[in-house]
Amino acid sequence: MVRRLFLCFILLGFSVSTNSGNQRNEKEIRKINSIEELADNNIDFGKRIPRHGLLLLFWLSRPANIEIDQNDVIQLLNIDPSQGDYGFHYYGNYEKTLPSDRKYSYYTLGNLNSDKFPGSLDLPSYVTQYYRSNYPYNLRNMDRVVVQSYQNTPSRVRSVFISVHYDNFMEITPQLMRQIQSIATWEEFLELAGFDFNTGDDHHQWRRRDHDDRDGGPPGGGTVEQKRSSKNDKTHTETKQETHTETKHEGSSDAQPNTNKNGAKKGHQHYNGPFQYIIMAPLSLISSTIKCLVFVIIQSLSFVSTTILSVLTFLIHVIVHSLSLIFSIIKCLDSIFIRFLCLTCTTICAIVYLLGIGIGLCMVGPILFPTVCR
């Protein structure tokens, strides 16, 4: 009886600790109800280049992608997380960092690795613009949006969470998503959400645009970085071209040849008029002839060397096989000769043995058998 009561107390304590642990996890999840709260400096979610979390949240909140009813239930439009749309995939919540309930399943969005999640290729360009850049990979692909969907209807979402690669989850309330829906462009949303515009390339600055489209992005999928002014635009373009040239030539000191006033390369004389053809035609013919001769010589040498190598290889094979055959014959002959010697020795030994027996009988017989010998 005492043992049963002891086991009951243990089980009761375990259940209480489990429930308290789940409640503790639920209490630790911060709810973000407004853009002002999202702009808090303590919230590090997609607020600098090349992070994509805020852009991902803005895209998901578009009226073309979700509807929010009066009960704050979110309905995904033409998006099925269970089918991998837009890179959605199942999230197991094995560490119990989110509330656990068998009625719901979790699906995560934000992994831009198209080899594993090809649906991510369908995301708009303003969300994925920095994924193919030279920034560190852990910064380009670390923000996640996790939705808590109903088990039987994955397109019906009960809650939305954000995290930095499944660490420090925060809940995005339907009120905040309604505010995001009312914002026309993603540039304006980034400004309101406290994006750090000073990060990234020093030659680029962000500014608000006055256009809008279905996904809230720029027409034609423009970049999120903008030039500061028309004057700086020209300087930035020249700097970008120089940087591109240096990158293309990988640090080559002669990426662009020096030119003189007339645009001609220094150290090269340019001929004009009919004399140009008179001088250049023979030179071109001589150059072509020399190239042909060099090509023929190289091909001839290659053919001769290949032939010599083939002949030498054949001779080596013949010599090796001949020596092998000779050694085999010698080995066979040695074996026959040794057997013949053994047989001859055995025969001689037998004859000597029989002769010895006969001589012995002749010498001992008269003594042992005198009557018979007489």
DRENBA-995645 format. One record per residue (C-alpha): residue number from 1; residue in one letter; x, y, z. Coordinates in Angstrom, 3 decimals, decimal comma, always signed. Layout:
BEGIN
NUM; A; X; Y; Z;
...
END
This chain:
BEGIN
1; M; +0,000; +0,000; +0,000;
2; V; +2,817; +2,369; +0,892;
3; R; +4,578; +1,609; -2,395;
4; R; +1,422; +2,391; -4,377;
5; L; +0,987; +5,730; -2,626;
6; F; +4,657; +6,528; -3,284;
7; L; +4,300; +5,748; -7,020;
8; C; +1,148; +7,886; -7,207;
9; F; +2,979; +10,841; -5,677;
10; I; +5,854; +10,413; -8,156;
11; L; +3,490; +10,321; -11,148;
12; L; +1,563; +13,321; -9,845;
13; G; +4,743; +15,308; -9,371;
14; F; +5,945; +14,381; -12,884;
15; S; +2,670; +15,493; -14,468;
16; V; +2,685; +18,746; -12,500;
17; S; +6,290; +19,484; -13,535;
18; T; +5,479; +18,714; -17,193;
19; N; +2,466; +21,008; -17,181;
20; S; +4,407; +23,739; -15,434;
21; G; +7,175; +23,358; -18,017;
22; N; +4,698; +23,720; -20,864;
23; Q; +3,095; +26,711; -19,200;
24; R; +6,515; +28,241; -18,674;
25; N; +7,321; +27,851; -22,378;
26; E; +4,016; +29,462; -23,305;
27; K; +4,628; +32,390; -20,947;
28; E; +8,126; +32,944; -22,330;
29; I; +6,769; +33,586; -25,846;
30; R; +6,458; +37,313; -26,332;
31; K; +3,500; +38,637; -28,276;
32; I; +4,034; +41,509; -30,697;
33; N; +0,816; +43,453; -31,189;
34; S; +1,911; +46,471; -33,219;
35; I; +4,595; +47,732; -35,582;
36; E; +5,866; +49,994; -32,802;
37; E; +6,582; +46,923; -30,677;
38; L; +8,176; +45,208; -33,674;
39; A; +10,498; +48,198; -34,073;
40; D; +11,880; +47,633; -30,580;
41; N; +15,676; +47,461; -30,677;
42; N; +15,607; +44,342; -28,519;
43; I; +13,866; +42,438; -31,323;
44; D; +16,485; +41,196; -33,785;
45; F; +14,500; +39,834; -36,698;
46; G; +15,527; +40,731; -40,250;
47; K; +16,473; +44,317; -39,420;
48; R; +19,698; +44,601; -41,360;
49; I; +21,250; +43,527; -44,642;
50; P; +21,240; +40,662; -45,736;
51; R; +18,486; +39,393; -43,402;
52; H; +15,106; +38,638; -44,974;
53; G; +12,780; +38,137; -41,990;
54; L; +10,838; +41,425; -42,186;
55; L; +10,474; +41,075; -45,954;
56; L; +9,182; +37,528; -45,466;
57; L; +6,667; +38,694; -42,856;
58; F; +5,527; +41,541; -45,104;
59; W; +4,977; +39,151; -48,038;
60; L; +3,029; +36,638; -45,941;
61; S; +0,766; +39,418; -44,569;
62; R; -0,280; +40,647; -48,008;
63; P; -4,054; +40,628; -48,632;
64; A; -3,358; +38,429; -51,650;
65; N; -1,897; +35,750; -49,374;
66; I; -4,048; +35,750; -46,205;
67; E; -7,474; +36,664; -44,877;
68; I; -8,148; +37,300; -41,178;
69; D; -11,704; +36,684; -39,947;
70; Q; -13,478; +38,188; -36,952;
71; N; -12,250; +35,371; -34,700;
72; D; -8,621; +36,174; -35,606;
73; V; -8,280; +32,939; -37,552;
74; I; -5,932; +33,362; -40,507;
75; Q; -6,801; +31,712; -43,800;
76; L; -3,951; +31,182; -46,268;
77; L; -5,040; +31,910; -49,837;
78; N; -3,744; +29,552; -52,534;
79; I; -1,015; +28,382; -50,133;
80; D; -0,877; +24,861; -48,718;
81; P; +1,985; +24,506; -46,199;
82; S; +1,724; +20,715; -46,211;
83; Q; +2,475; +20,627; -49,954;
84; G; +5,688; +22,666; -49,735;
85; D; +4,281; +25,827; -51,307;
86; Y; +6,769; +28,729; -51,234;
87; G; +9,228; +26,584; -49,255;
88; F; +6,876; +25,716; -46,372;
89; H; +7,837; +22,473; -44,623;
90; Y; +6,924; +20,597; -41,447;
91; Y; +8,392; +21,751; -38,122;
92; G; +8,453; +19,068; -35,443;
93; N; +8,700; +21,286; -32,336;
94; Y; +10,687; +18,493; -30,689;
95; E; +12,222; +20,831; -28,116;
96; K; +8,729; +21,969; -27,052;
97; T; +9,646; +25,628; -27,498;
98; L; +6,142; +26,233; -28,862;
99; P; +2,809; +25,172; -27,318;
100; S; +2,124; +21,471; -27,891;
101; D; -1,334; +20,376; -28,961;
102; R; -2,354; +17,420; -31,098;
103; K; -4,994; +19,518; -32,811;
104; Y; -2,342; +21,621; -34,523;
105; S; +0,753; +21,165; -36,657;
106; Y; +3,636; +23,557; -37,223;
107; Y; +5,017; +24,567; -40,620;
108; T; +8,044; +26,791; -41,116;
109; L; +8,798; +29,277; -43,890;
110; G; +12,024; +31,073; -44,740;
111; N; +14,638; +28,503; -45,733;
112; L; +15,710; +29,768; -49,167;
113; N; +17,759; +26,680; -50,059;
114; S; +15,974; +25,720; -53,280;
115; D; +17,815; +22,371; -53,488;
116; K; +15,997; +21,194; -50,362;
117; F; +12,858; +23,319; -50,695;
118; P; +12,233; +24,136; -54,378;
119; G; +9,016; +25,973; -53,523;
120; S; +11,126; +28,861; -52,190;
121; L; +11,856; +29,821; -55,798;
122; D; +8,279; +31,123; -56,010;
123; L; +8,914; +33,810; -53,396;
124; P; +9,146; +37,347; -54,829;
125; S; +12,545; +38,731; -55,700;
126; Y; +12,538; +41,384; -52,984;
127; V; +12,458; +38,587; -50,372;
128; T; +15,276; +36,515; -51,898;
129; Q; +17,428; +39,315; -53,334;
130; Y; +20,315; +38,851; -50,891;
131; Y; +20,347; +35,050; -50,779;
132; R; +22,635; +34,825; -53,847;
133; S; +24,936; +37,602; -52,602;
134; N; +28,414; +37,353; -51,123;
135; Y; +27,262; +37,927; -47,569;
136; P; +27,863; +35,098; -45,046;
137; Y; +25,388; +32,250; -45,512;
138; N; +24,356; +32,172; -41,854;
139; L; +23,110; +35,774; -42,197;
140; R; +21,369; +35,269; -45,537;
141; N; +19,223; +32,325; -44,464;
142; M; +18,543; +32,496; -40,725;
143; D; +15,108; +34,129; -40,296;
144; R; +12,012; +31,920; -40,038;
145; V; +8,234; +32,390; -39,886;
146; V; +6,401; +29,468; -38,245;
147; V; +2,640; +28,986; -38,525;
148; Q; +0,476; +26,872; -36,237;
149; S; -2,070; +25,223; -38,529;
150; Y; -5,085; +23,099; -37,828;
151; Q; -4,295; +19,397; -38,230;
152; N; -6,981; +18,642; -40,830;
153; T; -6,817; +21,966; -42,694;
154; P; -3,214; +23,214; -42,888;
155; S; -4,318; +26,385; -44,688;
156; R; -6,173; +27,556; -41,548;
157; V; -3,665; +29,174; -39,219;
158; R; -4,257; +29,701; -35,511;
159; S; -0,981; +31,499; -34,650;
160; V; +2,065; +32,946; -36,385;
161; F; +5,535; +33,007; -34,828;
162; I; +8,877; +34,484; -35,859;
163; S; +12,332; +33,295; -34,828;
164; V; +15,979; +33,451; -35,692;
165; H; +16,547; +29,869; -36,807;
166; Y; +14,157; +28,445; -34,204;
167; D; +15,601; +30,390; -31,283;
168; N; +13,756; +32,977; -29,162;
169; F; +10,277; +32,598; -30,656;
170; M; +7,905; +35,576; -30,685;
171; E; +4,241; +35,545; -31,674;
172; I; +2,870; +37,857; -34,364;
173; T; -0,715; +38,709; -33,468;
174; P; -3,498; +39,163; -36,042;
175; Q; -3,671; +42,845; -35,056;
176; L; -0,084; +43,351; -36,199;
177; M; -0,733; +41,484; -39,452;
178; R; -3,719; +43,756; -40,111;
179; Q; -1,439; +46,771; -39,650;
180; I; +1,073; +45,290; -42,078;
181; Q; -1,710; +44,718; -44,611;
182; S; -2,521; +48,420; -44,529;
183; I; +1,038; +49,398; -45,556;
184; A; +1,448; +49,925; -49,290;
185; T; +5,107; +49,093; -49,902;
186; W; +7,718; +46,952; -48,257;
187; E; +10,116; +49,925; -48,163;
188; E; +7,684; +51,815; -45,954;
189; F; +7,210; +48,752; -43,767;
190; L; +10,973; +48,405; -43,273;
191; E; +11,215; +52,023; -42,205;
192; L; +8,385; +51,653; -39,695;
193; A; +9,722; +48,331; -38,369;
194; G; +13,080; +49,836; -37,428;
195; F; +15,254; +48,491; -40,200;
196; D; +18,894; +49,591; -39,943;
197; F; +19,501; +51,337; -43,269;
198; N; +23,161; +52,038; -42,509;
199; T; +24,237; +48,410; -42,769;
200; G; +25,644; +46,892; -45,938;
201; D; +27,352; +48,812; -48,767;
202; D; +28,329; +52,385; -47,835;
203; H; +27,500; +53,554; -51,370;
204; H; +23,852; +52,521; -51,027;
205; Q; +21,032; +54,113; -49,101;
206; W; +17,415; +53,100; -48,734;
207; R; +14,524; +55,382; -49,390;
208; R; +10,776; +55,082; -49,594;
209; R; +9,070; +54,591; -52,930;
210; D; +5,637; +55,814; -53,934;
211; H; +4,645; +52,836; -56,087;
212; D; +2,790; +49,688; -55,171;
213; D; +1,857; +46,378; -56,730;
214; R; +0,106; +43,187; -55,769;
215; D; +2,899; +41,940; -53,505;
216; G; +3,921; +45,381; -52,302;
217; G; +7,190; +45,218; -54,227;
218; P; +8,658; +47,433; -56,918;
219; P; +7,612; +46,872; -60,524;
220; G; +9,971; +44,430; -62,164;
221; G; +11,391; +43,197; -58,849;
222; G; +13,799; +46,056; -58,102;
223; T; +16,386; +46,016; -55,341;
224; V; +15,830; +47,312; -51,838;
225; E; +18,937; +49,524; -51,996;
226; Q; +18,552; +52,956; -53,654;
227; K; +20,923; +55,749; -54,604;
228; R; +20,980; +58,831; -52,428;
229; S; +20,778; +61,399; -55,267;
230; S; +21,372; +61,786; -58,981;
231; K; +24,867; +63,098; -58,328;
232; N; +25,781; +60,185; -56,110;
233; D; +24,028; +57,906; -58,604;
234; K; +26,655; +58,657; -61,259;
235; T; +29,520; +58,282; -58,784;
236; H; +28,101; +55,008; -57,503;
237; T; +27,670; +53,659; -61,035;
238; E; +31,276; +54,445; -61,900;
239; T; +32,471; +52,897; -58,630;
240; K; +30,357; +49,799; -59,238;
241; Q; +31,753; +49,421; -62,774;
242; E; +35,302; +49,716; -61,493;
243; T; +34,610; +47,197; -58,750;
244; H; +33,026; +44,815; -61,248;
245; T; +36,050; +45,161; -63,565;
246; E; +38,450; +44,487; -60,712;
247; T; +36,437; +41,457; -59,661;
248; K; +36,276; +40,160; -63,216;
249; H; +40,004; +40,389; -63,679;
250; E; +40,698; +39,214; -60,112;
251; G; +42,963; +42,052; -59,109;
252; S; +44,680; +42,474; -62,467;
253; S; +46,644; +45,730; -62,630;
254; D; +45,857; +46,160; -66,308;
255; A; +42,121; +45,710; -66,229;
256; Q; +41,679; +48,853; -68,360;
257; P; +44,377; +49,910; -70,871;
258; N; +45,755; +53,443; -70,784;
259; T; +44,505; +55,645; -73,561;
260; N; +45,575; +58,930; -75,017;
261; K; +43,494; +61,940; -75,990;
262; N; +42,188; +60,400; -79,193;
263; G; +41,103; +57,230; -77,440;
264; A; +43,926; +55,146; -78,899;
265; K; +45,881; +52,811; -76,644;
266; K; +49,266; +54,086; -75,617;
267; G; +52,178; +52,265; -77,231;
268; H; +50,123; +51,244; -80,305;
269; Q; +50,260; +53,127; -83,614;
270; H; +47,076; +53,313; -85,693;
271; Y; +47,269; +53,627; -89,513;
272; N; +44,573; +55,378; -91,435;
273; G; +43,751; +55,473; -95,147;
274; P; +44,773; +52,984; -97,887;
275; F; +48,258; +52,547; -96,415;
276; Q; +46,680; +50,669; -93,578;
277; Y; +45,679; +47,813; -95,907;
278; I; +49,007; +47,883; -97,769;
279; I; +50,935; +47,424; -94,540;
280; M; +48,545; +45,242; -92,573;
281; A; +47,689; +42,706; -95,330;
282; P; +51,217; +41,240; -95,691;
283; L; +51,692; +41,252; -91,947;
284; S; +48,404; +39,385; -91,483;
285; L; +49,411; +36,852; -94,182;
286; I; +52,822; +36,293; -92,609;
287; S; +51,275; +35,910; -89,174;
288; S; +48,751; +33,367; -90,453;
289; T; +51,486; +31,414; -92,268;
290; I; +53,673; +31,294; -89,178;
291; K; +50,720; +30,120; -87,108;
292; C; +49,974; +27,356; -89,622;
293; L; +53,626; +26,220; -89,680;
294; V; +53,805; +26,172; -85,914;
295; F; +50,589; +24,182; -85,773;
296; V; +51,865; +21,648; -88,347;
297; I; +55,172; +21,261; -86,515;
298; I; +53,463; +20,743; -83,188;
299; Q; +51,088; +18,173; -84,674;
300; S; +53,979; +16,357; -86,410;
301; L; +56,020; +16,218; -83,237;
302; S; +53,006; +14,956; -81,369;
303; F; +52,398; +12,214; -83,962;
304; V; +56,085; +11,150; -83,984;
305; S; +56,294; +11,053; -80,208;
306; T; +53,064; +9,063; -80,003;
307; T; +54,342; +6,560; -82,611;
308; I; +57,684; +6,124; -80,837;
309; L; +55,990; +5,552; -77,517;
310; S; +53,657; +2,984; -79,061;
311; V; +56,574; +1,054; -80,664;
312; L; +58,570; +1,087; -77,437;
313; T; +55,575; -0,126; -75,493;
314; F; +55,032; -2,982; -77,969;
315; L; +58,697; -4,045; -77,798;
316; I; +58,671; -4,031; -74,017;
317; H; +55,567; -6,227; -73,992;
318; V; +57,186; -8,687; -76,448;
319; I; +60,383; -8,913; -74,387;
320; V; +58,500; -9,417; -71,153;
321; H; +56,309; -12,185; -72,615;
322; S; +59,339; -13,897; -74,221;
323; L; +61,256; -13,930; -70,936;
324; S; +58,233; -15,293; -69,168;
325; L; +57,918; -18,126; -71,710;
326; I; +61,638; -18,993; -71,416;
327; F; +61,444; -19,111; -67,632;
328; S; +58,422; -21,417; -67,870;
329; I; +60,269; -23,827; -70,210;
330; I; +63,328; -23,875; -67,956;
331; K; +61,175; -24,581; -64,975;
332; C; +59,506; -27,518; -66,775;
333; L; +62,879; -28,923; -67,877;
334; D; +64,251; -28,632; -64,375;
335; S; +61,283; -30,531; -63,058;
336; I; +61,705; -33,412; -65,610;
337; F; +65,460; -33,661; -65,007;
338; I; +65,033; -33,840; -61,239;
339; R; +62,439; -36,570; -61,559;
340; F; +64,749; -38,583; -63,891;
341; L; +67,616; -38,341; -61,413;
342; C; +65,402; -39,510; -58,590;
343; L; +64,201; -42,542; -60,589;
344; T; +67,754; -43,484; -61,608;
345; C; +69,028; -43,293; -58,047;
346; T; +66,137; -45,409; -56,808;
347; T; +66,831; -48,071; -59,454;
348; I; +70,563; -48,192; -58,641;
349; C; +69,839; -48,497; -54,951;
350; A; +67,451; -51,415; -55,603;
351; I; +70,030; -53,239; -57,756;
352; V; +72,777; -52,763; -55,168;
353; Y; +70,444; -54,013; -52,430;
354; L; +69,587; -57,171; -54,398;
355; L; +73,261; -57,841; -55,207;
356; G; +74,147; -57,514; -51,553;
357; I; +71,501; -60,010; -50,572;
358; G; +72,746; -62,510; -53,190;
359; I; +76,392; -62,189; -52,174;
360; G; +75,460; -62,586; -48,531;
361; L; +73,511; -65,751; -49,216;
362; C; +76,402; -67,228; -51,148;
363; M; +78,829; -66,594; -48,286;
364; V; +76,620; -67,663; -45,393;
365; G; +74,837; -70,578; -47,104;
366; P; +77,662; -73,255; -46,853;
367; I; +78,036; -72,529; -43,191;
368; L; +74,387; -72,644; -42,224;
369; F; +73,288; -75,354; -44,568;
370; P; +76,307; -77,675; -45,285;
371; T; +74,153; -80,626; -46,204;
372; V; +72,184; -78,689; -48,737;
373; C; +75,250; -77,064; -50,254;
374; R; +76,957; -80,474; -50,721;
END
